[in-house]
Structure formats: structure tokens, C-alpha cells
């Protein structure tokens, strides 16, 4: 036992001596290596066209070395420079034992983009205040996450009759390389968009992005939420407490993705209709990874804009439709605390060889006989009557007796619903009309009763 204790004691002494030697020799070696690396980086950057690199300051001490950089670059192929862009870097190697923030390597960056007022900037964009338009900065540690934040100055952009106006915005995010995920949120107090026919205005809008690289593929979530969205020119649209979310989620082990679009709100007022708690979900299942990858590559291409629609069709024909993905739709809304309408549908898209693409472009309804569709619909009785009345009233001219004509439409609607009830095409339950809808190879059925399509 004494021999074992003696060996352990000697081993501890040797380890302590090695650690002391490491602490005495490693920091100066790191400092010298950092100084050589800074000079090599400076020489390399000076060979890059359009880049001006300056090593502002450099300090070496026992445990750390600091280097402050400024990089400025110009797009040399452009006759005028719309932005003056500069990148400031602070680099520090460790071990920062004596520093208040212990680390084994740290960097701070700050990217600043300032408009060049002499480049025609004011012809298309204008800032409410002088100074940088955009600032991005962050902190990076060797064994930790990357914290980033940005600021966007308020500006207006105009092209013809199209105008975009943004308030100043602030964003914060986190990149975790060990968890392979990224999250970012940006807040705008006011956003406005206007063209010749309509004008949208949103207040207190937040954009959230989350990405995670899983073993089965990329998981993506983009969410836009706002307190109020209004269409100001015609005043026929108002959404309060709205949220729109797009997600891309990998399906395990089968190299496909699920695309989902969700929309919820506290209220939606179209001028004629007030919907409470409207909720819509559209999902596309079994989407091949190759389809997503090719769409992303297309978004990065420089092809003329008029070629994009055909390119998207080609990608769908080659990558999406052969897998015959399923499209699902769900919609629900309330009125005065009761369920107003609820729709659920699932459709299987046809194989590419079953489609006549020329006919489809001229007549989109030619796709319907190729679909396989199952759905359920429940609608409150007064909603059906009101909707039918409004649709029928569109054919009423100003010279007609409108009140009499609307009463006639109501009578016709009541008669048609009674006919459908008698034929079993719809059912009446708890003040709602309900039906099960299926479409198989062009044959439409309502509650398992055949129904002839009008086209």
C-alpha cells in the first residue's frame, strides 16, 4: 500500500511539474504564433482586389494576445459604389486565465454598411437619418455558441409606383455549432408596402427563424407575427394578432421532407365577413430532398426572371410529382364562440406521365380528374345562406329591386339545401350542414352519393 501511495505521489508531482511547464511555455508560444498568423493574414488580404486591410493594433502579453483589424472593400467591377462596407475584427487567443471572461479563444466582429450619397442612392432609397444603414456584430468563442445582433436603420424604397417603408429594426440570434442549430429574431415596429392598387401596413411585426441540421436532413421554421395588418386603400382587410409560419421538417430515414404552412389570427375582417380565430394549415408530405435542394439552387441562380416559372415546372416534373406527395388542407373559424366552418382535405398528386402539361396551362381544372381527394366539410347554416345570398347578389344590377332579388336568392338557396338534404348529399347536425367529399379519377361523391361536376 505504501509503495502504491508513493507512486501516486510521484506521479502527482510529475503532472504538477508538467502543468507548470505548460503554463510557462505555452502562452509565449501562442503569442508568437498569433503574431506570425496576423502578419500572414495581413499579407494575404492585401492581395485581394478591392480589399483594404489594416492591422490597427496588436498587443502581446503573457496569457493573451490582442489584434484589432479593419477591413474595407469595394466592388471593383461597379462604376459607382452604393455602399461603403467595413468590417472590424477583434481577435484574442487564450488561455485568458487572468481575464474576467475565461476563454480559449475569442473574436468580436462588427460589419457596417453605409450608403454612398453620391452613388444615386437617394433616387431609389432614402434614410430617415444619416449614418450606417446596416450594422451586424457578434461574439465568437472557441468552445461556445456564436452570439449575433444587427440593426437596420429606417428607410424608404421606391421603384415606379411601388413603395416599401420600414421602421428601424433590431435583431438578435444565436448559432450553436455543437447542437448544429441557429435561431434569429428581428423586430419591426412598422412595415408598409404600396403599389398602384393596394397598400398594406403592419405594426409590431416580428420575424423568427430557426434552423437545425439533423441526421435526417435540415429542419427549418420561419414565423412572422404581427399585432395588426391592414389594407388601407380599400379598407376591406384587417387582421389582428396574426401569425404565419412555414416549416420544413425531415421525415426519418426516407430522404423526404414535410412542408407546412400555418396561419392563425385573433380576428380577420374582410369588410363583409368577420372571422374569429381563423386557423389554416396547408401541408405537403413526402417531398424529396432533391426537390428542396434544386429549388434552393434555383433561388441562387442568375437566370432571367421570365425563365423561373418554366424552371420550377421542370423541377416539379422531375423531382416532386414522381414521388406522388400528399397535400392536406385544414381550415376552421369561429363566430361568437361557436364553430362557424371547418374543412379538412387530403389530396394525392398525380404522376407526371398522367398530366397533359399544355392543357394544364390553358385549363387548370383539367387537373381535377387526376386527383384523389378525401375531405370533410362542416358549415354553420346561416353562413351557407349568407354566402349563397352574396354570391347570387353579384348578378343583381343596380336597376333591380335589390331587396326583392336577395329574398329570391334566399328562397332558392333554402330550396337547394332541402333538395341536397333529401338526396342525402348533405346532413344537418346541431345547426350545421355537414358532408363527406371524395374525388376518385374524376368521380365526385358527397356522403357516398354521386355528384356530377359542372366542368
Secondary structure, DSSP 8 states (H G I E B T S, - for coil): -HHHHHHHHHHHHHHHHHHHHHHHHHHHHHHHHHHHHHHHHHHHHTTSTTEEEEEEEEEE-SS-EEEEEEEEE--TTSSS-SEEEEEEEEEEES--TTSSS--S-EEEEEEEEEE-TTTTHHHHEEESSSS-SEEEEEEEETTS-EEEEEEE--EEEEETTEEEEE--EEEEEEEETTTTEEEEEEEEEEEEEE-SS-EEEEEEEEEEEEEEEETTEEEEEEEEEEEEEEETTT--EEEEEEEEEEEEEEETTTTEEEEEEEEE-SEEE-SS-EEEEEEEEEEEEEEEHHHHHHHHHHHT----GGGHHHHHHHHIIIIIGGG--EEEEEEEEEETTEEEEEEEEEEE---GGG--HHHHHH-GGGGGGG-EEEEEEEEEHHHHHHHHHHHHHTT--TTS-HHHHHHHHHHHHHHHHHHHHHHTSSEEETTEEEEEEEEETTEEEETTEEE----
